[in-house]
Amino acid sequence: MKSRGKNGLLLLAVVLLVVLPLLFVNGEFGGADDAAEGIITEIAPDYKPWFEPLTELPGETESMLFALQAAIGAGVIGYTIGLLRGRQDRQKLNDQKN
């Protein structure tokens, strides 16, 4: 199979992995922090947090910061993989010359 066909299949798989859960999973998409807070309140209703946040960010801002964090992480991982791949290719080219 040519690389163009493989890329098309991979793209289709990614799209299906994103779209299918949104279509077939009914539920609330809450974060782990909210779930943990609910369980703590259930277990120990009189629990008091150690400190309060300095400011309460809107949900959109929190989502944007989370997406930014993910994008920076993906960029670092992509750069590292590209750097290592380039070094590997350069080493193979040097070995072929010698």
URQUI-V141025 format. One record per backbone hydrogen bond with DSSP energy under -0.5 kcal/mol. CO is the residue of the C=O (numbers start at 1). NH is the residue of the N-H. E is the energy in kcal/mol with one decimal. If there is no record, write none. Layout:
BEGIN
CO;NH;E
CO;NH;E
END
This chain:
BEGIN
2;6;-2.0
3;7;-2.7
4;8;-1.9
5;9;-2.3
6;10;-2.5
7;11;-2.5
8;12;-2.3
9;13;-2.4
10;14;-2.3
11;15;-2.4
12;16;-2.5
13;17;-2.4
14;18;-1.5
15;19;-2.8
16;20;-2.2
18;22;-0.8
19;23;-1.7
20;24;-2.7
21;25;-2.0
24;26;-0.7
25;27;-0.6
28;30;-1.4
31;35;-1.7
32;36;-2.7
33;37;-2.3
34;38;-2.1
35;39;-2.1
36;40;-2.7
37;41;-2.3
38;42;-1.7
39;43;-2.6
40;44;-3.0
44;47;-1.8
55;57;-0.7
58;62;-2.1
59;63;-2.4
60;64;-2.4
61;65;-2.6
62;66;-2.3
63;67;-2.6
64;68;-2.4
65;69;-2.4
66;70;-2.2
67;71;-2.5
68;72;-2.6
69;73;-2.2
70;74;-2.6
71;75;-2.4
72;76;-2.4
73;77;-2.5
74;78;-2.8
75;79;-2.6
76;80;-2.4
77;81;-2.6
78;82;-2.5
79;83;-2.7
80;84;-2.6
81;85;-2.5
82;86;-2.5
83;87;-2.2
84;88;-2.2
85;89;-2.6
86;90;-2.6
87;91;-2.2
88;92;-2.2
89;93;-2.2
90;94;-2.2
91;95;-2.3
92;96;-1.9
93;97;-1.6
94;98;-1.5
END
